[in-house]
Amino acid sequence: MCKHTPKSIARRLDDLAERMPQLVADHPDEGDFWAAYVRVSAPIVQDAGAVSEQALEHAQRRLDALLAEHDKIGSLAPSPDAGSETVPDADWLSRIRKKKKKRLF
């Protein structure tokens, strides 16, 4: 039996949302931020997946919204309303990597 519930996952996501401004402030370097973010968000995602597919999808949407709110994602991600123009994930990732490489050089 799973010890987590949708409510407990939602509480943990709320806690992360409250801590997010400090997490961003404490880790100005992007690499450090992402390492810290994964340490706190990965257990939530894993536990949400153990609850149900719906809980996992909800957690992923909340985390994406939280990252967008703090300018960590947004302009690079295809919007869900893009319809048939949305690029498939594998192609999207390769395009992002190419854009990132161009920006670095």
N, C-alpha and C positions, 0 to 999 in steps of 0.2 A: 504494500500500500504506500502511496506517495504521501510524504509528510507535508508537502506544500499544497497550497490552494490558490485559486486565482486571486483571492483577496490578499494572501500573504505576498504573492508576486507583485501585486499592485502597490502594496505598502513599501516593498523594497525599491520599486521604481520611483515612488514618491520621495523616498529617502535619498536616492541618487540624484533626483532632480533638485533637491534642496542643497546637496553637497556639490553639485556641478560647478557653480561659479568659483568655489574655492579650489576645486580640482583644476579648472582652467588656469586660475591665477597662480597656483603652486607649480604648474608645469608649462612655462612659456615656450619651451622647445617642443615642436610638434612630435618628435619621436618619444620624448618623455611623457607627453600627454597621452599619446595612444597606448603606450605600455601601461600607464596607470589606469586608463579607462578600461582597457581589456581586463585588467586584474579585478576591477569592481563590477563590470557588466557581464563578463562571461559566466560567472556562477548564476546570475539571475536568468540569463538566457537558457542555460543548461537545466535549471530547475523548472523554468516555464515549459520547456519541451517535455519534461517528465510529467507535467500536469496534463496538458492536452495540446493538440495542434492549434486550437484557438488561442490558448494562453500564450503559446510561443509567438504566434502572429501578432497578438496584441503587444507583447513585450518588445518585439522588433520594431513595430510602428512607434511605440512610445520612445524607444531609444533613438530611432532616426529623427523624430521630432525634437528630442532633447539636443541632439548633436546639431541639428539645423538651427535651433534657437541660439546656440552658442557659437555659430559660424564655423562649425567644424565640418559640416557637409552642406550641400544645398545646390550650388550652381553646377556641379559636376554630375549629380545624380539625375537620371531621367525622371520626370514627374510622372506619377501614376495616371494622370489625366492625358498623357500624350497619345493614348490610343494606339493605332496601328503604326505610328511613327516611332514607337519606343524601340530602342536598339536591344537586341538579345543580350543577356548578361555577359557571355564570353566576349562578344564583339565590343560591348560597352567597356569592359575592363581593359581590353587591348587598346582601345582608343584613348582612354584615360591615361594609361601608362605612356603612350606616345606623346600625349599633350604634356604630361609631367616632365618627360625627358627633354622636350623642346624648351620648356620653361627653365629647366636647370642649366642648360647650355646657352 
